Amino acid sequence: MKILVVDDNKFIQELTKSMLEPEGYEAVLCSDAEEAIAALEQGGYSLVITDMVMPGKSGAELMEHIKRKKIPVPILAITGGVENAADDYVGYADLFSDHTLAKPVKRDEFLATVKRLIASRSR
């Protein structure tokens, strides 16, 4: 199963990939929302994991695009937490994502959430 990972921080991209791939997922890494939108046009993703705060289009704008285009993929938003909630990114995450996790993400909680969101898509 392919999972689209969107984060402008290369370390976070690789860390996320290192959690997903041993579980049998293929992590496709994107550095920004525009790159993610292009990847989504190719289809075949079981989940989108996006950071909220990125240069250019934010994770909120990416999620709005996914919902507006009715792309059938669950979304997991990752936020820096309430202390970084400028422009109410936490509120946007809750509004447009299927689930929101705050950084730092705990591995077990993260993987359980990924599995649950992918399972919900197949229902």
FENSULZI-V448702 format. One record per residue. RES is the residue in three letters. D_CENTER is the distance of its C-alpha to the mean C-alpha in whole Angstrom. Layout:
RES,D_CENTER
RES,D_CENTER
This chain:
MET,15
LYS,12
ILE,9
LEU,7
VAL,6
VAL,6
ASP,8
ASP,12
ASN,13
LYS,14
PHE,15
ILE,12
GLN,11
GLU,14
LEU,14
THR,10
LYS,12
SER,15
MET,14
LEU,13
GLU,15
PRO,18
GLU,17
GLY,17
TYR,14
GLU,14
ALA,11
VAL,11
LEU,10
CYS,10
SER,12
ASP,11
ALA,10
GLU,14
GLU,13
ALA,10
ILE,12
ALA,15
ALA,13
LEU,12
GLU,16
GLN,17
GLY,15
GLY,15
TYR,11
SER,11
LEU,7
VAL,4
ILE,1
THR,3
ASP,6
MET,8
VAL,12
MET,12
PRO,16
GLY,16
LYS,14
SER,12
GLY,8
ALA,10
GLU,12
LEU,9
MET,9
GLU,13
HIS,13
ILE,11
LYS,13
ARG,16
LYS,17
LYS,16
ILE,14
PRO,14
VAL,10
PRO,9
ILE,6
LEU,4
ALA,5
ILE,7
THR,10
GLY,13
GLY,15
VAL,18
GLU,20
ASN,17
ALA,17
ALA,19
ASP,19
ASP,17
TYR,14
VAL,14
GLY,15
TYR,13
ALA,10
ASP,13
LEU,14
PHE,11
SER,8
ASP,10
HIS,9
THR,9
LEU,10
ALA,12
LYS,13
PRO,14
VAL,13
LYS,15
ARG,15
ASP,17
GLU,15
PHE,11
LEU,13
ALA,14
THR,11
VAL,10
LYS,13
ARG,14
LEU,11
ILE,12
ALA,16
SER,16
ARG,15
SER,18
ARG,20
